[in-house]
Amino acid sequence: MIRIDSIWLATEPMDMRAGTETALARVVAVFGAAKPHCAYLFANHRANRMKVLVHDGLGIWLAARRLNQGRFFWPGVRHGSEVELDAEQLQALVFGLPWQSVGSGGVITML
């Protein structure tokens, strides 16, 4: 339904009360622009909530996910840093799994 070519994760936390306009402004501030067919991921300070903003080429989609137990495996805060993920890493992240150990094609590269 929505084509996503690139997935970007922001390392700095975002206030989860942010709506579409605030999240879009945050994407522009962190990544420089909201590019078509890209997904931008943000977590709150505790890393138990995540928001995903997607620019589908025509408009903006904003989705939220919350873990009832545990935390998302979010990289440490690196001011102004962002990390690119592949589809397998995104799937692991959304389920609360350690996505950093999932390589291309679902190959585990680290324990």
QUIRA-V122695 format. One record per pair of residues at least 12 apart in sequence whose C-alpha atoms are under 7 Angstrom apart, sorted by the first residue. I is the first residue (numbers start at 1). J is the second residue. If there is no record, write none. Layout:
BEGIN
i: {I,I}
j: {J,J}
END
This chain:
BEGIN
i: {2,3,3,4,4,4,5,5,6,6,6,7,7,7,7,7,7,8,8,8,8,8,8,8,9,9,9,9,9,9,10,10,10,10,10,11,11,11,11,11,11,12,12,12,13,13,13,13,14,14,14,15,16,20,27,30,34,35,36,36,36,37,37,37,37,38,38,39,39,39,39,40,40,40,41,47,47,47,48,48,48,48,48,49,49,49,50,50,50,51,51,51,52,71,72,72,73,73,73,73,88,89}
j: {56,37,56,37,38,39,37,38,37,38,39,38,39,40,84,85,86,39,40,41,82,83,84,85,40,41,42,82,83,84,41,42,81,82,83,75,76,77,78,81,82,77,78,79,42,43,44,45,42,43,44,44,44,62,40,80,55,55,55,56,57,54,55,56,57,54,55,52,53,54,55,52,53,54,53,71,72,74,66,67,70,71,72,65,66,67,64,65,66,63,64,65,64,96,93,96,93,96,97,98,106,102}
END
